[in-house]
Every structure is written in structure tokens, then in C-alpha cells.
């Protein structure tokens, strides 16, 4: 057995099966339709006069949902990405976080986004149509996947 083969054989089975954490988030690209849907009065009668409108809006809303799949980068890639975005010395928040907040945010999201597959133009278009809340949710999720993923949910000691 060669040295390389011996080293590979020594890798624990769990390490061979390891996968980086990932998650999916849904974004509604037509929030105006959600507002319209929510403004339809509820009806207690069996013959709901707004049922058809509600059903039509629901279909439109469902068609506007974009599912975004994010995956952690792995420790080395994450550290390399943070190193590519050093903090601005004149910005307190950057110094406290250890990164350039303005350049790191789109970079971490772009690096973690597995689906949908977007070219640069598509990614910029996405950033132009999502709300600040959705942007923050994506960013928090991307950072959380990289910084806090993989905890064991129970004690192995009993």
C-alpha cells in the first residue's frame, strides 16, 4: 500500500461523508401582490365573494417566489474571502467586524449562492428587486452557515 493510499484509508468514515451546511430561503419578488392579497376582506360565508380573486392572486404570488439555496464555503474559503475584504481603517463598524462591510456583503452572498445560478448581471438584478429585509435575511443566513453551522444537537456522552 502506498503512503497516499494509507493516508486515505485512515480518514474517518464520517469525514468522507461530510457535507457543508446549506439551506433554502424563499423570496417573493412581487410583494405588491402580497399586500393586495392581504387586503382582501375575510368572509365567513360558504360562498366567499372574493374566493376567485384570492385564488388568482395566490397563483401569481406562488409564481413570483424565488427559492435561493445557500451553502457554506468551508473554513479556508471563508477565511480567504474575508481576507479579500479588509476593513476600512476610517470606518468603526468595519474595524469591529474585521471586514469591509460594503464589499464583503455582496461577495459572501455571491460565493454562498448555489441556486439559482446567476451571472453577474442576474445577480445585480436580484439585488435591485429584493427588499432590505430580504437582503439582510440572505446575508445573515450566509454568514451563519459559515460561522455557526454543524453543532451537534445532542450530547454524545449521554
N, C-alpha and C positions, 0 to 999 in steps of 0.2 A: 504494500500500500504506500503510495507517495505521501510526502508531507502534506500536500494540499488536500488530498483525499482524507487523510487522518484528521486534519483540522475541521473539514466539513462534517465528518462523522461525529465530531464532538459537539457540534452545535445542538443545543437542546431542541427537542421537537417543537416546543411552544414558540421558540424564536423563528423557526422555519415557517410556522403558520401565522406569524404576527402580521397584522394589518394596521395601518394608521387609522385613527378615528375619523369618521365622516358623518355628515348629517345633511338633511334636506330642509330647505325653507321655501315657503310659498309666498310669492309676491303678487299682489293684484295690480295689474297695470291699468286698471280702469276704476280708480277709487270713486269717480263721479257716479258710476253705476251703483256702487255700494250705498252711497248716500241716497240715491233715488230709491233703491230697494228698501232701505231702512225707513224712508219717509212714507211708504205705503201704509195706510191705516190697517190695523189688525181687524179681522172680522170674526165674530163669534158664530155666525150663521153657517149652515152647511153649504149654502150657495154663496161662496165668497165672491163678491163682485170684482175683486182685484186679483183673483187667482191666476188668470191668464197673463196679466201684466207681470205679476210676481214671477211666474214660471219663465216668461221670456227674458226678464232681467237676470234671473238666476243662470240661464244658459249663457247669456252674454258675459256675465261675471266669470263663470267657470272657464269660458274660452279665453279670458284675459289673464288667467293665472299662469305665472311663470314659476316653475319649480327650479330652484337653484341648489345644486349639490356642491357642498364644500368638503374638502379633505385636508387634514393636517399635512404639513410638509415634511415632518421629521426634524429632529433636533438640529442636525447640521445645516440643512437647507434654511430652516427658520433663523438660525444664528447668522448665516451668511446674508440673508435678506435684511435683517436688522442692521448688519454692518454696512450694507449698501446705502442706508438712510441714516447717517449720523445726525445727532441733534444739532439744531442751530444754537449757537452759543448765546444769542441775544433773546432767546425765547425760553422762559422759565418752564413751561409745560414740556417742551422738548427735552430740556436738561433733566427734568424729573423722570420722564418716561424712558430716556436713553435713545430716542429715535427722533427723526424729523417727522412730526405728526402729519404734515401736509403731503409728503411724498410716500410715506410708509403705508398710509391707509389704502390708497388705490393699489399699491404694489402687493400688499398682503391679500387683498380680496382677489386680485387677478391671479396670483400664484395658487391660491386655495380653490378657486372655482373650477370644478371638474365638469359640471353641466350647468347651463348649456355651454357648448363650445362656441366662443365668440372671438372674432378677430378684433383688432384694436378699435375699429370703427363701431362695431357692435357693442363692445364694452363701454365705450364713451356714450353711445346712445342709451344704454341701460342706465348709466349714472345720471343722465339728463331726464329720465322719466320716472325714477323712483323718488319717494319722499325721503325727507331727512330721517324719519323714524325707521324706514326700511333700510336705509344706508347704515344707520347705527346698528340695527339688528344684524345685518350681514357682517359688519366689522367685528362686533363683539363676539359673534359666533366663530369667525375665522381665528381670532386671537385665542379664544377659549379652547378651540380644538388643538391649537399648537402649544398652549401653555398649561392646560389643566386636564387633558384627556388621559384616559387609561387607568384611573384609580380603580382599585379592587373594591367592589361594593359590599364585601363581607370580609371577615377575618378568617384567615386560613388556620389560625391557631385554635379555633373552636369557639 
